Amino acid sequence: MVKIWQSLRAISFYSGLIVLVILMVLALCVVGFVPFRYRQICITTGNKLLMSWLRITCGVRINVRGLENIPASACVVLSNHQSTWETFFLQYLFVPASMILKRELLWIPLFGWGLYFMRAIAIKRSNPAGAIRQVLKQGKQRLAEGINVVIFPEGTRVRSAEVGTFMTSGAALAKSAGVQILPVRHDAGHCWPANSWLKTPGTINLVIGAPIDTAEGNPRELTEQAHRWIAQAL
């Protein structure tokens, strides 16, 4: 009976998600040529509505701590990666923001088009060297324009509560651009698991750490510092 109820709630959620994605794409047709910062604020309103819809339909609430740690200037956000939830929420939380994501996501009808117009940095994971060069080049451009860059340094979703191994590209970008690293940890996987379309009622906790100065230390050392904080944050 519980499984049936969860399924009905998930169907309701995804029905609303499809409607919101369509509305956001239509909105892009209207605001697609306004400055990026204002375009993102407009479109990420849909992400905020989606989080409200997630709470209404599936009983998933969100608790955020550490908002005071978000710097006034653009930074590189390093977050653990457990589910699709953070793709929606972090885009809204750190607006204006460009996400680092795999290129295949741009091929998804409607959803992928939205990612393209939100200036996501879509990398080809089969070409690691080229991906790093792309992250450094496009990432520095975004940061120079005052746009935060959000990176999931684990590279793929980690289903367990443990934090996986981090790649150093995010720290290398922050070091090269002379900006701070902002570590983020959340536990979205227990409510929005990566391997199931069902949603489990509960509270997603997200904590934002103090910014990490990149003036001292090389990318590997900075990555290890961010990893240590994220691994112990929750």
C-alpha positions as CSV (number, residue, x, y, z in Angstrom):
1,M,0.0,0.0,0.0
2,V,2.9,2.4,0.9
3,K,4.5,1.6,-2.5
4,I,1.2,2.4,-4.4
5,W,0.9,5.7,-2.5
6,Q,4.5,6.6,-3.2
7,S,3.9,5.8,-6.9
8,L,0.8,8.0,-7.1
9,R,2.7,10.9,-5.5
10,A,5.7,10.5,-7.8
11,I,3.3,10.4,-10.9
12,S,1.8,13.7,-9.6
13,F,5.2,15.2,-9.1
14,Y,6.5,14.3,-12.6
15,S,3.3,15.5,-14.2
16,G,3.9,18.9,-12.7
17,L,7.6,18.7,-13.6
18,I,6.7,18.2,-17.3
19,V,4.3,21.1,-17.2
20,L,6.9,23.4,-15.5
21,V,9.6,22.4,-18.0
22,I,7.3,23.3,-20.9
23,L,6.4,26.6,-19.3
24,M,10.0,27.4,-18.7
25,V,10.9,26.7,-22.3
26,L,8.1,28.9,-23.5
27,A,9.3,31.6,-21.1
28,L,12.7,31.3,-22.7
29,C,11.2,32.2,-26.1
30,V,10.0,35.5,-24.5
31,V,13.1,36.4,-22.3
32,G,15.7,34.5,-24.3
33,F,17.4,37.7,-25.6
34,V,17.4,39.7,-22.3
35,P,20.7,39.9,-20.4
36,F,21.7,36.5,-18.9
37,R,21.5,37.5,-15.3
38,Y,17.8,38.6,-15.6
39,R,17.0,35.6,-17.8
40,Q,18.3,33.2,-15.2
41,I,16.4,34.9,-12.4
42,C,13.2,34.6,-14.4
43,I,13.7,31.0,-15.4
44,T,15.0,29.7,-12.0
45,T,11.7,30.9,-10.6
46,G,10.5,27.6,-12.1
47,N,13.1,25.7,-10.1
48,K,11.7,27.3,-6.9
49,L,8.2,26.4,-7.9
50,L,9.4,22.8,-8.5
51,M,10.8,22.5,-5.0
52,S,7.4,23.7,-3.6
53,W,5.7,21.1,-5.8
54,L,8.1,18.4,-4.5
55,R,7.0,19.3,-1.0
56,I,3.3,19.3,-1.8
57,T,3.2,16.1,-3.8
58,C,5.9,14.0,-2.2
59,G,6.4,15.4,1.3
60,V,10.0,16.4,0.7
61,R,11.2,19.4,2.6
62,I,14.5,21.3,2.4
63,N,16.6,22.7,5.2
64,V,19.5,25.0,4.2
65,R,22.2,26.2,6.6
66,G,25.1,28.5,5.9
67,L,23.5,31.0,3.5
68,E,25.6,33.7,5.1
69,N,28.7,32.0,3.7
70,I,27.8,32.7,0.1
71,P,30.3,35.4,-1.1
72,A,29.2,38.6,-2.8
73,S,31.5,37.9,-5.8
74,A,31.4,35.0,-8.2
75,C,32.9,31.7,-7.0
76,V,33.3,28.0,-7.8
77,V,30.8,25.9,-6.0
78,L,31.9,22.3,-5.2
79,S,29.1,20.0,-4.2
80,N,28.6,16.3,-3.7
81,H,26.4,14.6,-6.2
82,Q,23.7,12.2,-5.1
83,S,20.6,12.8,-7.4
84,T,19.0,15.0,-10.0
85,W,17.6,17.2,-7.2
86,E,20.8,19.3,-6.9
87,T,20.8,20.1,-10.6
88,F,17.5,22.0,-10.0
89,F,18.1,23.4,-6.6
90,L,21.7,24.6,-6.9
91,Q,20.9,26.4,-10.1
92,Y,18.3,28.4,-8.2
93,L,20.2,28.8,-4.9
94,F,23.4,30.2,-6.6
95,V,21.8,32.2,-9.4
96,P,23.3,33.4,-11.6
97,A,25.1,30.1,-12.1
98,S,26.5,27.9,-14.9
99,M,26.5,24.2,-14.2
100,I,29.2,21.8,-15.4
101,L,27.4,18.8,-16.8
102,K,27.7,16.0,-19.3
103,R,26.9,17.0,-22.9
104,E,24.3,14.2,-23.3
105,L,21.9,16.2,-21.1
106,L,21.6,18.8,-23.8
107,W,20.0,16.2,-26.0
108,I,17.0,15.7,-23.8
109,P,14.0,17.4,-25.5
110,L,12.9,20.7,-23.8
111,F,14.9,20.1,-20.6
112,G,18.2,20.1,-22.6
113,W,17.2,23.2,-24.5
114,G,16.7,25.0,-21.2
115,L,20.1,24.0,-20.0
116,Y,21.6,25.3,-23.2
117,F,20.0,28.7,-22.8
118,M,21.1,28.8,-19.2
119,R,24.7,28.7,-20.4
120,A,25.6,25.4,-18.9
121,I,29.1,24.2,-19.6
122,A,28.5,20.8,-21.3
123,I,31.6,18.6,-21.4
124,K,32.3,15.4,-23.2
125,R,33.4,12.9,-20.5
126,S,34.9,10.6,-23.0
127,N,37.6,13.2,-23.6
128,P,38.9,14.1,-20.2
129,A,41.8,16.4,-21.4
130,G,39.4,18.3,-23.7
131,A,36.9,18.6,-20.9
132,I,39.4,20.1,-18.5
133,R,40.4,22.7,-21.1
134,Q,36.8,23.5,-21.7
135,V,36.0,23.9,-18.0
136,L,39.0,26.2,-17.6
137,K,38.3,28.4,-20.7
138,Q,34.5,28.7,-20.4
139,G,34.5,28.7,-16.6
140,K,36.9,31.6,-16.4
141,Q,34.7,33.5,-18.9
142,R,31.6,32.9,-16.7
143,L,33.4,33.9,-13.5
144,A,34.7,37.1,-15.1
145,E,31.1,38.0,-16.0
146,G,30.1,37.5,-12.3
147,I,28.5,34.1,-12.8
148,N,29.0,31.3,-10.3
149,V,30.2,28.0,-11.6
150,V,28.7,24.9,-10.0
151,I,30.8,21.7,-10.3
152,F,30.1,18.2,-9.0
153,P,33.8,17.0,-8.5
154,E,32.8,13.4,-8.1
155,G,32.0,13.4,-11.8
156,T,28.9,11.2,-11.4
157,R,26.2,10.5,-8.9
158,V,27.3,8.6,-5.8
159,R,24.4,6.5,-4.4
160,S,25.9,5.9,-0.9
161,A,26.1,8.4,1.9
162,E,29.8,8.4,1.5
163,V,31.5,11.1,-0.6
164,G,33.4,9.8,-3.6
165,T,36.8,10.8,-5.0
166,F,37.1,14.3,-6.2
167,M,38.5,15.5,-9.5
168,T,40.7,18.6,-9.3
169,S,39.2,20.6,-12.3
170,G,37.0,22.7,-10.0
171,A,39.9,23.8,-7.8
172,A,42.1,24.3,-10.8
173,L,39.5,26.6,-12.3
174,A,39.1,28.6,-9.0
175,K,42.9,28.9,-8.7
176,S,43.3,30.0,-12.3
177,A,40.5,32.6,-12.0
178,G,41.6,33.8,-8.6
179,V,38.2,33.2,-7.0
180,Q,37.1,31.4,-3.9
181,I,35.8,27.8,-3.6
182,L,32.5,27.3,-1.9
183,P,32.0,23.8,-0.5
184,V,28.5,22.4,-0.3
185,R,27.2,19.1,1.2
186,H,23.7,17.7,1.0
187,D,21.9,14.4,1.6
188,A,19.3,14.5,-1.2
189,G,19.8,10.9,-2.1
190,H,17.6,9.5,0.7
191,C,14.6,11.5,-0.6
192,W,15.4,11.6,-4.3
193,P,17.5,8.5,-5.0
194,A,19.5,8.2,-8.2
195,N,18.3,4.7,-8.9
196,S,14.5,5.1,-8.4
197,W,11.8,7.3,-9.8
198,L,10.0,7.2,-6.4
199,K,10.4,10.0,-3.9
200,T,10.7,9.3,-0.1
201,P,9.1,11.8,2.3
202,G,11.5,13.5,4.5
203,T,13.9,16.4,4.8
204,I,16.8,17.2,2.5
205,N,19.6,18.9,4.5
206,L,22.1,21.1,2.7
207,V,24.9,23.0,4.4
208,I,27.2,25.6,2.8
209,G,30.7,25.9,4.2
210,A,32.9,28.9,4.6
211,P,34.6,30.0,1.4
212,I,38.1,28.5,0.7
213,D,40.7,31.0,-0.3
214,T,42.7,29.8,-3.3
215,A,45.7,32.1,-3.0
216,E,47.6,29.4,-1.1
217,G,47.9,25.8,-2.2
218,N,47.8,24.0,-5.5
219,P,44.6,22.5,-7.1
220,R,45.2,19.1,-5.5
221,E,45.7,20.5,-2.0
222,L,42.6,22.8,-2.4
223,T,40.6,19.8,-3.6
224,E,41.6,17.8,-0.6
225,Q,40.7,20.6,1.7
226,A,37.2,20.9,0.1
227,H,36.8,17.1,0.2
228,R,37.6,16.9,3.9
229,W,35.0,19.5,4.8
230,I,32.3,18.1,2.5
231,A,32.9,14.5,3.8
232,Q,32.4,15.6,7.4
233,A,29.7,18.3,7.0
234,L,26.7,16.1,7.7
